[in-house]
Amino acid sequence: MAGPQEQSPEPIAWLRSPAADLLIGCGAWTLPLLLLNHFLSNGNIISTSFVFYFLTLFCNNPHYMATIYRAYGTATDFSKYRVFTVYVTAMMLLAALLVHWAPVLLPLLFTIYLTYSPWHYTGQNFGVAMVFLRRNNVSPSRSLRAVLKWAFTASYGMWFLSMHSVYASDPRVMTLGIPEGWALAGRVTLLFVFLSLGLYGFVNLADEGGLRRVFPALVMYSTQFLWFVFPTLLELATGTRLPPGFYSTGVLAFMHCAQYLWITSYYARRETEQGLHGAQKAWHPVAYYMAMVVGGIVLFVPGPWIVSRVLRYDFVQSFLIFTALVNIHHFILDGAIWKLRDGRIARLLLGGGSPDHTNTDHEPESMIATIIRRLMGPEPWARSLRIACTLGLVFVALVDQRQYFLTLDTTDWSGVRKAIEANPSDSRAYKREAQLLADAGDTSAALAAAEQAIHLNPRGDAQFLLGTLLLRGGLVSQAYEHYRQQEKLVRPDLSTFVNTGVLAAQAGDLESASQKLEAALSIDPSNREALASLAEVRLQQKRPTDSVHLLELLLRDIQAGGLKAQGDRALAARAGMRLGNAYAVLGKPELAKLSFQNAGKIADAAGLGELSLQARKELESIQ
């Protein structure tokens, strides 16, 4: 007798297909894309910066337009989210005017954007996980949902502590300056929270619905691990720390935007096919996508070009203002419109019965949607206008891409000149011109180009370049004065602190030199030039004990590298000489003698005859 027929397991309720949902929706392509990005970045095959800037036209920018399409599409949606579609939008426009007028506010605005962006990613990842759980009839309890949400939040907290516990050398970024020790302890604690809460949550979910139904959400959780937790493990293992803008540009931003388009286009298709705004009609994915591409260009590209060309305003500064504000507007609007507790959203994303058409069959269009519908109509004037606008926007986008490519770290002199001709208000082009002129040995022309970049944007990183060029040209007094004035406009970076400290010491201002070099070591405790210079300052300040401590740190760091490079051997020999002098001042002749002997041996091995002779003279004076 045949046994009862076994029931096949219920298939997973995918949104599109297993491959698309896992790779794009749940981020399973994260590791391959990160490895590819690393390979391309280190292989000098192609500029990954340009690749991802080019992809913004087809992925990043359209994803912002998808939010606009969702919020402004109907009068009901427009009115429902009026606080965001009208008042928040008006605030963003006013903020754009304010920051253009008072660029001192740009670092604050840009830091808000960089801090908010990963939180937005986290919320979207958590939302996608919930969609897959509920589509597959796994409904976490309120408490279990909170457990998973806290796990995702903990991973974001790890990144937040990482960003805000380091000194931001980028003048456009501000950090909270959380003490490094506290931040590390907090990140390790949050790592435990992420892993333990995630394990608890998914074990319980698997018990409820089976591992198969939970699998897509589990993949999403692993993606959150790779995006936010793995960088902490990488830093602990190798000391490599990701820059603040890592989550807002490049490969992670691309993956987030692709994920957003994946789910919003699915929602728009379902909304169209089920006739939520009138009669049911066919879904045209190409038309939808092209509208998002063109709309994305409108949001990002023309604004900075118009401001820079018409008002002679720095293009880079204007671009950053537009980028930050469009993103912040998107974050706020997106957080308001995508709620699974909204009945219509739940029906379309989670599946189930057909939506209730009672109040939606004749839902009125918003004014913006009406204008768009008229423009997208079959009338000849509308078609001609569409073609003209599209061609114009595509042209502007191509000009923008060309400008970005020409201002990269290129050695093409003619390309830089073309960039300046295309937009004389682009500080990137003058900065790159200054670098090329300096490499060619034309210091005076390089200084003029750097000063032109500073004229366009006094608060930009061209200030750092000008200081370096002044030092390279031997204009020491001008360099020192420049660094002193620069601090009033731009927060110093590591090299600025070191250079200012060295120059202050040469000028006899030991107190100022001490402050600058200490600031440099607070950013990078192993910076060799800062250690050596501060040790010399301490010796001049009659603080030989402090000098000995700094020189011993320096020598340990150099010797850890094996003294393979000629520069390392020369630095070690000089540090050994200074250490001997410090011990001599402390009245420790034996230690001084040993230091001079070691310095002499290193100098002999490196072929540094003058240092070797000096070491022998110092030994003779002690004996």
C-alpha distance (Angstrom), angle and dihedral (degrees) to the residues before:
residue distance angle dihedral
M1 . . .
A2 3.76 . .
G3 3.78 116.2 .
P4 3.77 123.2 -122.9
Q5 3.77 113.2 -68.7
E6 3.80 111.7 -102.5
Q7 3.77 115.1 -122.8
S8 3.77 115.6 -123.9
P9 3.79 113.9 -122.5
E10 3.77 115.9 -93.9
P11 3.82 109.0 -98.4
I12 3.78 119.4 -110.9
A13 3.79 111.8 -98.7
W14 3.78 100.9 -122.5
L15 3.80 122.1 -174.9
R16 3.80 96.5 -138.1
S17 3.80 112.9 -15.4
P18 3.80 135.8 -34.6
A19 3.81 92.3 -104.5
A20 3.81 97.1 47.4
D21 3.79 94.0 41.6
L22 3.79 95.4 48.5
L23 3.80 98.0 39.6
I24 3.80 101.4 39.0
G25 3.79 104.6 15.5
C26 3.79 98.5 41.8
G27 3.80 96.1 28.4
A28 3.80 98.9 -119.1
W29 3.79 88.3 149.2
T30 3.81 91.2 64.2
L31 3.79 98.7 99.4
P32 3.84 95.9 44.4
L33 3.81 91.4 47.6
L34 3.81 92.9 47.0
L35 3.81 90.2 50.4
L36 3.81 91.4 47.1
N37 3.79 90.5 49.0
H38 3.82 90.6 49.9
F39 3.82 91.6 48.4
L40 3.80 93.5 49.2
S41 3.80 93.0 44.5
N42 3.80 93.3 52.4
G43 3.79 97.0 36.6
N44 3.81 97.9 62.7
I45 3.80 87.1 -135.4
I46 3.78 97.3 127.5
S47 3.78 136.1 -14.8
T48 3.80 105.5 -94.4
S49 3.78 87.8 -164.0
F50 3.80 90.3 62.5
V51 3.81 92.8 42.0
F52 3.79 92.9 57.0
Y53 3.80 92.4 40.6
F54 3.80 87.8 55.2
L55 3.81 91.3 47.5
T56 3.80 90.4 56.0
L57 3.81 87.0 77.0
F58 3.79 91.6 60.2
C59 3.80 103.8 30.7
N60 3.80 118.5 9.6
N61 3.80 100.0 42.7
P62 3.83 94.8 42.9
H63 3.79 90.5 53.8
Y64 3.81 90.0 62.1
M65 3.79 90.0 49.5
A66 3.81 89.4 52.1
T67 3.80 88.7 63.5
I68 3.81 91.2 49.7
Y69 3.81 89.4 49.6
R70 3.79 91.0 51.0
A71 3.82 97.0 46.5
Y72 3.80 100.5 38.9
G73 3.81 99.3 35.6
T74 3.81 100.3 99.6
A75 3.77 135.5 22.7
T76 3.80 88.6 -118.8
D77 3.80 93.3 54.9
F78 3.80 92.0 41.3
S79 3.81 91.0 51.9
K80 3.80 94.5 39.9
Y81 3.79 91.4 56.4
R82 3.82 95.7 33.4
V83 3.79 92.6 132.9
F84 3.80 88.1 61.0
T85 3.81 102.7 29.9
V86 3.81 93.7 48.7
Y87 3.78 114.3 15.6
V88 3.81 100.5 34.1
T89 3.80 89.3 44.0
A90 3.81 90.2 51.9
M91 3.81 89.7 49.7
M92 3.81 90.5 52.5
L93 3.81 91.2 51.4
L94 3.80 91.2 49.6
A95 3.80 89.7 47.4
A96 3.81 89.7 53.1
L97 3.79 90.4 54.8
L98 3.80 92.3 44.8
V99 3.81 96.8 49.9
H100 3.80 92.5 44.9
W101 3.81 87.5 52.9
A102 3.83 94.0 42.7
P103 3.84 107.1 30.2
V104 3.80 90.0 176.1
L105 3.84 83.6 83.2
L106 3.81 93.2 59.2
P107 3.84 96.3 89.6
L108 3.81 90.2 54.1
L109 3.81 92.2 47.6
F110 3.80 93.6 45.0
T111 3.81 92.3 47.9
I112 3.81 90.9 51.9
Y113 3.79 88.1 52.9
L114 3.81 93.8 48.4
T115 3.81 91.8 47.2
Y116 3.81 95.4 44.2
S117 3.80 95.8 46.0
P118 3.85 98.4 70.6
W119 3.82 89.8 44.8
H120 3.80 87.8 55.5
Y121 3.82 89.7 50.7
T122 3.79 90.2 50.1
G123 3.79 93.1 51.3
Q124 3.79 91.6 49.4
N125 3.80 93.0 48.6
F126 3.79 91.1 50.0
G127 3.81 90.6 47.8
V128 3.81 92.3 51.7
A129 3.81 89.9 50.4
M130 3.82 90.1 52.6
V131 3.82 91.6 48.3
F132 3.81 92.0 55.5
L133 3.79 93.2 45.2
R134 3.78 94.0 51.3
R135 3.81 94.5 41.0
N136 3.78 87.2 57.7
N137 3.81 93.9 49.0
V138 3.79 95.0 -104.5
S139 3.78 104.6 131.0
P140 3.80 111.4 -177.5
S141 3.77 115.4 -146.4
R142 3.77 118.5 -111.8
S143 3.80 91.2 -99.9
L144 3.81 94.0 46.4
R145 3.80 90.7 48.7
A146 3.81 88.5 52.3
V147 3.82 90.0 51.2
L148 3.80 91.5 54.6
K149 3.79 92.4 43.9
W150 3.80 90.7 53.1
A151 3.81 89.4 49.7
F152 3.80 91.0 55.2
T153 3.81 90.6 43.4
A154 3.81 91.1 52.0
S155 3.80 90.7 57.0
Y156 3.80 90.4 53.2
G157 3.81 89.0 48.6
M158 3.80 89.2 58.1
W159 3.78 90.6 57.4
F160 3.83 92.1 43.7
L161 3.81 91.4 55.4
S162 3.79 90.6 45.9
M163 3.80 93.8 53.0
H164 3.78 97.1 42.7
S165 3.81 97.7 44.9
V166 3.80 97.0 64.7
Y167 3.76 132.2 71.8
A168 3.80 108.7 -103.5
S169 3.79 107.7 -131.1
D170 3.80 89.9 -176.7
P171 3.83 105.4 91.9
R172 3.81 89.3 -144.3
V173 3.81 93.7 61.3
M174 3.80 129.8 73.1
T175 3.80 123.1 -166.7
L176 3.79 132.6 -166.5
G177 3.80 93.6 -122.9
I178 3.80 95.5 -130.0
P179 3.84 107.7 -174.7
E180 3.78 110.0 -96.4
G181 3.81 94.3 -127.7
W182 3.79 93.2 51.9
A183 3.79 91.5 45.9
L184 3.80 92.4 50.9
A185 3.80 91.9 49.5
G186 3.80 89.8 48.3
R187 3.80 92.9 49.4
V188 3.80 92.8 50.0
T189 3.81 89.7 48.9
L190 3.80 91.6 49.3
L191 3.81 89.7 47.9
F192 3.80 88.2 58.5
V193 3.82 90.1 46.3
F194 3.81 92.1 50.9
L195 3.80 94.3 48.7
S196 3.80 98.1 40.6
L197 3.81 96.9 44.3
G198 3.79 91.4 43.4
L199 3.80 91.8 50.3
Y200 3.80 91.9 47.4
G201 3.79 93.1 46.5
F202 3.79 98.6 47.7
V203 3.80 94.6 42.3
N204 3.79 88.6 56.2
L205 3.80 92.3 44.7
A206 3.80 91.3 49.9
D207 3.80 89.8 50.6
E208 3.80 89.5 52.6
G209 3.79 102.0 43.6
G210 3.78 107.1 7.9
L211 3.78 128.9 -101.8
R212 3.80 92.2 -89.7
R213 3.80 93.9 62.5
V214 3.78 92.1 43.0
F215 3.81 93.8 48.0
P216 3.87 99.1 94.6
A217 3.81 91.5 50.5
L218 3.80 89.6 46.9
V219 3.81 89.7 54.2
M220 3.82 88.1 51.2
Y221 3.81 89.5 52.3
S222 3.81 90.4 51.3
T223 3.81 88.9 51.3
Q224 3.79 89.3 53.5
F225 3.80 86.6 52.4
L226 3.81 92.3 53.2
W227 3.79 93.4 45.6
F228 3.80 100.1 45.2
V229 3.81 112.8 9.7
F230 3.79 103.2 39.2
P231 3.85 92.6 61.4
T232 3.82 88.9 61.9
L233 3.81 91.4 50.3
L234 3.81 89.3 47.2
E235 3.79 90.9 51.8
L236 3.80 93.1 48.1
A237 3.81 90.7 49.6
T238 3.81 101.3 41.0
G239 3.80 107.7 10.6
T240 3.81 90.6 -117.8
R241 3.80 111.8 142.9
L242 3.79 122.5 -169.4
P243 3.82 117.8 -126.0
P244 3.83 119.9 -109.3
G245 3.80 92.5 -106.8
F246 3.81 94.9 54.7
Y247 3.81 93.1 100.5
S248 3.79 95.6 44.7
T249 3.80 99.6 50.5
G250 3.77 139.5 31.5
V251 3.76 128.1 18.9
L252 3.83 99.4 -12.2
A253 3.79 93.0 51.2
F254 3.81 88.7 48.6
M255 3.82 92.4 52.3
H256 3.80 92.4 46.9
C257 3.81 92.6 50.0
A258 3.81 92.5 46.6
Q259 3.80 88.7 51.5
Y260 3.81 90.3 50.9
L261 3.81 93.1 50.4
W262 3.81 89.5 46.9
I263 3.81 93.1 60.1
T264 3.82 100.4 32.2
S265 3.80 93.1 51.2
Y266 3.81 89.0 50.3
Y267 3.80 89.4 52.2
A268 3.82 92.4 47.3
R269 3.81 91.0 49.8
R270 3.80 92.9 50.7
E271 3.79 90.5 45.1
T272 3.81 91.5 52.9
E273 3.80 97.7 42.2
Q274 3.80 93.4 48.6
G275 3.79 92.5 48.1
L276 3.78 99.8 -124.5
H277 3.80 91.2 160.2
G278 3.78 99.2 40.0
A279 3.78 133.9 -54.5
Q280 3.76 119.1 11.5
K281 3.79 111.6 -101.6
A282 3.75 141.6 172.4
W283 3.78 120.7 -80.8
H284 3.81 115.5 -120.9
P285 3.82 106.6 -162.8
V286 3.81 95.4 -178.9
A287 3.80 92.6 53.0
Y288 3.82 90.7 46.8
Y289 3.79 92.9 49.0
M290 3.80 94.5 46.0
A291 3.81 89.6 50.6
M292 3.80 88.9 53.0
V293 3.82 91.7 48.6
V294 3.80 94.2 49.5
G295 3.81 91.8 43.0
G296 3.79 90.4 49.6
I297 3.79 90.4 54.5
V298 3.81 89.4 52.0
L299 3.81 91.3 53.2
F300 3.79 97.5 51.8
V301 3.79 116.3 15.7
P302 3.84 114.7 48.9
G303 3.82 97.1 44.6
P304 3.83 99.8 66.1
W305 3.81 91.4 40.6
I306 3.80 92.6 52.6
V307 3.81 93.0 45.6
S308 3.80 93.8 47.2
R309 3.80 97.6 43.4
V310 3.81 98.3 39.9
L311 3.81 100.6 35.8
R312 3.84 97.4 29.5
Y313 3.79 88.0 -123.6
D314 3.79 121.2 154.9
F315 3.80 108.1 -87.8
V316 3.80 94.0 -147.6
Q317 3.78 93.2 53.5
S318 3.81 92.9 46.7
F319 3.80 91.5 46.9
L320 3.80 91.3 53.4
I321 3.81 91.5 48.9
F322 3.81 92.4 51.0
T323 3.80 91.8 44.3
A324 3.79 94.5 50.3
L325 3.81 95.4 45.5
V326 3.81 96.5 44.5
N327 3.80 88.5 50.3
I328 3.80 94.9 47.3
H329 3.82 90.3 47.7
H330 3.80 88.5 50.3
F331 3.81 92.7 49.4
I332 3.80 92.9 51.0
L333 3.80 95.3 43.1
D334 3.78 93.3 44.1
G335 3.80 92.1 51.6
A336 3.80 89.4 54.8
I337 3.80 102.2 45.9
W338 3.81 103.3 42.4
K339 3.79 106.9 68.8
L340 3.80 121.3 141.5
R341 3.78 88.4 -151.9
D342 3.81 86.6 67.9
G343 3.81 102.8 98.7
R344 3.79 96.8 -140.0
I345 3.80 93.8 48.0
A346 3.79 91.4 46.8
R347 3.82 92.5 50.9
L348 3.79 93.6 49.7
L349 3.81 99.0 42.0
L350 3.79 100.2 34.0
G351 3.79 98.1 40.0
G352 3.77 125.6 -139.7
G353 3.76 129.2 125.4
S354 3.76 126.0 -4.6
P355 3.75 115.0 -76.2
D356 3.75 120.6 -97.6
H357 3.80 108.0 -101.2
T358 3.77 96.2 -170.5
N359 3.76 96.1 107.1
T360 3.76 101.1 18.3
D361 3.81 108.5 53.3
H362 3.79 91.3 85.9
E363 3.76 99.4 26.9
P364 3.81 107.0 156.2
E365 3.76 122.1 -119.5
S366 3.74 121.7 -117.0
M367 3.78 117.8 -113.9
I368 3.79 89.5 -106.1
A369 3.81 91.4 51.1
T370 3.80 90.2 48.7
I371 3.79 91.3 52.5
I372 3.79 90.4 48.0
R373 3.82 91.4 48.3
R374 3.81 90.7 50.9
L375 3.77 91.3 48.2
M376 3.80 90.7 48.3
G377 3.81 92.1 48.2
P378 3.82 126.9 115.7
E379 3.81 95.7 -108.5
P380 3.82 114.4 121.5
W381 3.81 93.0 -123.7
A382 3.80 90.8 52.7
R383 3.78 92.4 47.8
S384 3.81 92.1 49.0
L385 3.79 92.0 47.2
R386 3.81 91.1 49.4
I387 3.76 92.2 51.3
A388 3.80 93.4 46.8
C389 3.82 94.2 47.1
T390 3.78 93.0 44.8
L391 3.79 93.1 49.6
G392 3.79 90.8 46.8
L393 3.80 93.0 50.1
V394 3.80 92.5 45.3
F395 3.80 89.0 51.5
V396 3.81 91.9 51.1
A397 3.82 90.2 47.0
L398 3.81 91.5 51.6
V399 3.81 90.9 48.4
D400 3.80 88.9 51.2
Q401 3.82 91.9 49.6
R402 3.80 90.7 48.9
Q403 3.80 90.7 49.7
Y404 3.79 91.6 51.5
F405 3.80 91.9 49.1
L406 3.81 93.2 48.2
T407 3.81 92.6 51.7
L408 3.80 95.8 51.1
D409 3.81 120.9 104.5
T410 3.77 91.2 -67.9
T411 3.78 128.1 151.4
D412 3.80 90.6 -150.7
W413 3.80 103.5 117.1
S414 3.80 93.7 -173.1
G415 3.80 89.8 52.6
V416 3.79 91.9 56.8
R417 3.80 91.1 49.8
K418 3.81 89.6 50.7
A419 3.81 89.5 52.1
I420 3.81 90.6 52.9
E421 3.79 90.8 49.0
A422 3.82 91.3 49.1
N423 3.80 92.4 51.2
P424 3.82 118.8 5.7
S425 3.82 88.3 -173.2
D426 3.80 95.8 63.0
S427 3.82 108.3 109.6
R428 3.83 90.7 -167.8
A429 3.79 90.5 68.3
Y430 3.81 94.4 51.5
K431 3.78 91.3 45.9
R432 3.80 91.4 52.4
E433 3.81 90.0 45.6
A434 3.80 89.6 53.9
Q435 3.81 91.2 51.9
L436 3.81 92.6 50.2
L437 3.81 92.2 47.1
A438 3.80 91.1 49.7
D439 3.80 91.1 50.5
A440 3.80 88.1 51.4
G441 3.81 90.3 53.3
D442 3.81 97.2 -111.4
T443 3.80 97.6 128.9
S444 3.80 97.7 167.6
A445 3.81 93.1 52.6
A446 3.81 90.2 44.4
L447 3.80 90.4 53.5
A448 3.81 90.4 50.3
A449 3.81 91.6 51.9
A450 3.81 92.0 47.9
E451 3.80 90.4 49.5
Q452 3.81 89.4 51.7
A453 3.81 89.5 54.3
I454 3.81 89.5 49.7
H455 3.80 90.8 48.4
L456 3.81 88.5 58.2
N457 3.80 94.1 43.4
P458 3.83 115.9 13.8
R459 3.80 90.5 179.6
G460 3.79 96.5 53.0
D461 3.78 132.6 103.8
A462 3.81 91.3 -99.6
Q463 3.81 83.5 88.2
F464 3.81 88.2 69.5
L465 3.79 91.2 49.4
L466 3.81 92.8 51.6
G467 3.80 91.7 53.5
T468 3.80 91.0 50.7
L469 3.81 91.8 48.4
L470 3.80 92.1 50.3
L471 3.80 90.4 52.9
R472 3.78 92.1 45.5
G473 3.79 89.4 52.6
G474 3.80 92.0 51.8
L475 3.80 92.9 -113.2
V476 3.78 93.0 138.1
S477 3.80 100.3 161.2
Q478 3.81 92.2 46.7
A479 3.80 90.1 48.2
Y480 3.80 92.2 52.0
E481 3.80 92.1 49.1
H482 3.81 90.5 46.5
Y483 3.81 92.4 53.1
R484 3.79 91.2 48.8
Q485 3.81 92.0 51.9
Q486 3.80 93.2 40.3
E487 3.80 92.2 65.3
K488 3.80 89.5 66.6
L489 3.81 90.6 62.7
V490 3.79 109.2 23.1
R491 3.78 131.4 35.9
P492 3.83 106.5 -117.3
D493 3.77 121.1 -111.3
L494 3.80 125.7 -144.8
S495 3.80 96.8 -85.1
T496 3.81 90.9 47.6
F497 3.80 91.6 54.6
V498 3.81 91.0 48.6
N499 3.80 95.1 45.6
T500 3.80 93.3 45.6
G501 3.80 90.7 48.8
V502 3.79 93.1 50.4
L503 3.80 92.1 46.8
A504 3.80 92.2 47.1
A505 3.81 89.9 52.3
Q506 3.80 90.5 50.8
A507 3.81 88.7 50.6
G508 3.81 90.4 52.1
D509 3.81 95.3 -111.9
L510 3.79 95.2 130.8
E511 3.80 95.6 167.3
S512 3.79 92.9 55.4
A513 3.80 90.9 42.7
S514 3.79 90.1 52.7
Q515 3.82 92.4 50.8
K516 3.80 94.3 49.2
L517 3.79 95.3 45.7
E518 3.80 91.9 46.7
A519 3.81 88.2 51.8
A520 3.81 89.3 51.7
L521 3.81 91.5 51.8
S522 3.79 91.2 48.4
I523 3.81 86.4 61.0
D524 3.81 96.6 40.3
P525 3.83 113.3 11.8
S526 3.81 91.5 -170.3
N527 3.81 98.4 50.7
R528 3.78 101.9 136.4
E529 3.78 99.4 -155.8
A530 3.80 91.1 50.0
L531 3.83 92.1 48.3
A532 3.80 92.9 49.0
S533 3.80 94.4 44.8
L534 3.79 95.0 45.6
A535 3.82 90.1 48.5
E536 3.81 88.7 55.7
V537 3.81 90.8 47.7
R538 3.81 91.1 50.3
L539 3.79 90.2 52.1
Q540 3.81 90.5 52.2
Q541 3.81 89.2 48.0
K542 3.83 88.9 57.2
R543 3.81 91.6 -110.5
P544 3.83 100.7 124.2
T545 3.82 94.3 158.4
D546 3.81 90.7 60.7
S547 3.79 89.3 45.4
V548 3.81 91.1 53.8
H549 3.80 91.3 50.8
L550 3.81 92.8 51.4
L551 3.80 93.9 45.7
E552 3.79 92.4 49.5
L553 3.81 89.4 52.4
L554 3.79 89.4 49.8
L555 3.80 94.5 48.8
R556 3.81 92.9 47.7
D557 3.79 89.9 52.3
I558 3.81 93.3 48.4
Q559 3.80 94.2 45.5
A560 3.80 90.9 49.0
G561 3.80 86.7 66.7
G562 3.80 92.2 56.0
L563 3.83 98.2 -114.3
K564 3.80 90.0 -96.8
A565 3.80 99.2 141.7
Q566 3.80 121.2 71.1
G567 3.80 90.3 -131.3
D568 3.80 90.8 54.7
R569 3.81 91.7 51.1
A570 3.81 91.8 49.8
L571 3.80 91.6 48.0
A572 3.82 91.3 47.9
A573 3.81 91.4 50.3
R574 3.81 92.4 50.5
A575 3.81 91.6 45.2
G576 3.81 89.5 50.8
M577 3.80 90.3 52.1
R578 3.80 91.5 50.9
L579 3.79 90.5 46.9
G580 3.79 89.6 53.8
N581 3.80 90.3 51.2
A582 3.81 90.8 49.8
Y583 3.82 92.1 50.8
A584 3.81 89.6 48.1
V585 3.81 90.5 54.6
L586 3.82 89.1 49.3
G587 3.81 89.7 53.9
K588 3.81 95.4 -112.8
P589 3.81 102.8 129.7
E590 3.82 96.4 169.1
L591 3.80 92.5 55.5
A592 3.80 89.9 43.3
K593 3.80 90.3 51.6
L594 3.82 91.7 49.6
S595 3.81 91.1 49.7
F596 3.81 92.7 50.7
Q597 3.82 91.1 47.4
N598 3.81 92.0 51.8
A599 3.79 91.3 45.9
G600 3.81 90.2 50.7
K601 3.82 92.5 50.8
I602 3.80 91.7 50.6
A603 3.81 90.9 47.1
D604 3.83 91.9 49.5
A605 3.81 92.0 49.3
A606 3.80 90.7 49.1
G607 3.79 94.2 46.7
L608 3.81 92.3 -116.7
G609 3.79 97.8 148.9
E610 3.80 97.5 174.5
L611 3.81 93.3 52.3
S612 3.80 90.7 44.6
L613 3.81 91.0 52.9
Q614 3.80 91.2 47.5
A615 3.82 90.8 51.7
R616 3.83 91.3 53.0
K617 3.81 91.1 50.0
E618 3.80 90.9 51.9
L619 3.81 90.3 49.7
E620 3.80 91.2 50.9
S621 3.80 91.1 50.6
I622 3.82 90.7 54.7
Q623 3.78 94.8 45.7
